[in-house]
Each structure stands twice: as structure tokens, then as C-alpha cells.
Amino acid sequence: MLTVKEIFDGMPGSFQASMGKDLDTVIQYEITGDGGGNWYATIKDAACTVTEGKAASPALTLTMSAPDWVDMSHGKLNGQMAFMTGKLKLKGDMGLAMRLATLFKTVA
């Protein structure tokens, strides 16, 4: 299994441009616990870049523990279930949050 950092390093390559071609947004990820940190994804012009750190004004902020993030990224934890059970916290654009699963492929 990949680490949190390796997952974020690979996110631009797992971005499905056809699903996000209409977006111009920033998504903040706050990953807690061992191996966690802060990253943000900028989606614009059918491309995605990921930067370590905090974005000035993200449209959506996701907060999740490092082990849960790894499991969700590998398809072992369903994002909706994680949200409903409190493992995933969301702040901001809920419509964008609902599209996330279609924007990125799960990690192999």
C-alpha cells in the first residue's frame, strides 16, 4: 500500500480530465496522524496539480486520518460511508464533494 505522500504525489496522474473539464477549483486535504499533513489540489483547464501545504481559500476542505485516507484511496473504504460514520469531515462545496469519486481513479 502507498503512503499518504505517495498517494498525493500520484494524484495528478489519477485525475480523470474528462470528468473535471468544467472545474476551476481548489480542494484542501487535511490528513491527521502519523504520515499525515496538508495538501491541496488545484483543478483548472482539465488538469490537476497537487501542492503540499494550505491553500488560501479552498472551495472544499476534507479532513481524515492517515490510515482512513489510505484505505479510501485504495478503494477499501467507501467515501460516503466514511462521511456518514464521521471518519471523513467535509467543509465547503458539498456538490464538489459528491463529484470527488468520479474525479480520481482509485490507487491500484
C-alpha positions as CSV (number, residue, x, y, z in Angstrom):
1,M,0.0,0.0,0.0
2,L,1.1,3.5,-0.8
3,T,1.8,6.1,1.9
4,V,-0.2,9.3,2.2
5,K,2.5,11.3,0.5
6,E,2.8,8.8,-2.4
7,I,-0.9,9.0,-2.9
8,F,-0.8,12.8,-3.2
9,D,2.3,12.6,-5.5
10,G,0.3,10.3,-7.8
11,M,-3.0,12.3,-7.8
12,P,-2.3,14.3,-10.9
13,G,-1.8,11.1,-12.8
14,S,-5.0,9.6,-11.5
15,F,-7.1,12.7,-12.3
16,Q,-9.8,11.9,-14.9
17,A,-9.7,15.1,-17.0
18,S,-12.9,14.2,-18.9
19,M,-14.8,14.3,-15.5
20,G,-13.4,17.6,-14.4
21,K,-13.0,19.6,-17.5
22,D,-15.6,22.1,-16.4
23,L,-14.0,22.7,-13.0
24,D,-11.9,25.6,-11.8
25,T,-11.5,24.9,-8.1
26,V,-9.2,24.1,-5.1
27,I,-9.6,21.2,-2.7
28,Q,-7.8,21.2,0.6
29,Y,-6.9,17.9,2.2
30,E,-6.0,17.8,6.0
31,I,-4.7,14.4,6.8
32,T,-4.2,13.8,10.5
33,G,-2.0,11.4,12.5
34,D,1.3,9.6,11.6
35,G,2.3,10.2,8.0
36,G,-0.4,12.9,7.5
37,G,0.0,16.5,6.5
38,N,-1.7,19.2,4.4
39,W,-2.1,19.1,0.6
40,Y,-4.3,20.9,-1.9
41,A,-5.4,20.0,-5.4
42,T,-5.9,22.7,-7.9
43,I,-8.2,21.7,-10.8
44,K,-8.3,24.0,-13.8
45,D,-8.3,23.7,-17.6
46,A,-8.9,19.9,-17.3
47,A,-5.7,19.4,-15.3
48,C,-4.8,18.8,-11.7
49,T,-1.8,19.9,-9.7
50,V,-1.2,18.9,-6.1
51,T,0.8,21.1,-3.7
52,E,1.9,20.4,-0.2
53,G,0.7,23.0,2.3
54,K,-2.5,25.0,2.9
55,A,-4.5,26.8,0.2
56,A,-5.6,30.4,0.8
57,S,-9.3,29.8,0.1
58,P,-10.2,26.3,-0.9
59,A,-13.8,25.6,-2.2
60,L,-13.8,22.3,-0.2
61,T,-11.8,21.0,2.8
62,L,-11.6,17.3,3.6
63,T,-10.3,16.2,7.0
64,M,-9.5,12.5,7.6
65,S,-7.0,10.3,9.5
66,A,-4.0,9.0,7.5
67,P,-5.0,5.3,7.7
68,D,-8.5,6.1,6.6
69,W,-7.3,8.2,3.7
70,V,-5.0,5.4,2.5
71,D,-7.9,2.9,2.8
72,M,-10.3,5.2,0.9
73,S,-7.7,5.9,-1.8
74,H,-7.2,2.2,-2.3
75,G,-11.0,1.6,-2.6
76,K,-11.1,-0.3,0.8
77,L,-13.2,2.4,2.4
78,N,-16.3,4.0,0.7
79,G,-16.2,7.8,0.9
80,Q,-19.9,8.1,1.6
81,M,-19.7,5.6,4.4
82,A,-16.6,7.4,5.8
83,F,-18.6,10.6,5.8
84,M,-21.7,9.1,7.4
85,T,-19.6,7.4,10.2
86,G,-17.6,10.6,10.9
87,K,-14.3,9.3,9.5
88,L,-14.4,11.9,6.8
89,K,-15.2,15.5,7.6
90,L,-16.2,18.0,4.8
91,K,-16.4,21.8,4.8
92,G,-17.4,23.8,1.9
93,D,-18.9,22.9,-1.5
94,M,-20.9,19.7,-1.0
95,G,-21.7,19.4,-4.6
96,L,-18.0,19.2,-5.4
97,A,-17.5,16.7,-2.6
98,M,-20.1,14.4,-4.2
99,R,-18.2,14.5,-7.5
100,L,-14.8,13.6,-6.0
101,A,-15.2,9.8,-6.5
102,T,-15.6,10.4,-10.3
103,L,-12.6,12.8,-10.5
104,F,-9.9,10.5,-9.3
105,K,-9.2,6.8,-10.0
106,T,-8.6,4.6,-7.0
107,V,-5.0,3.7,-6.4
108,A,-4.0,0.2,-7.7
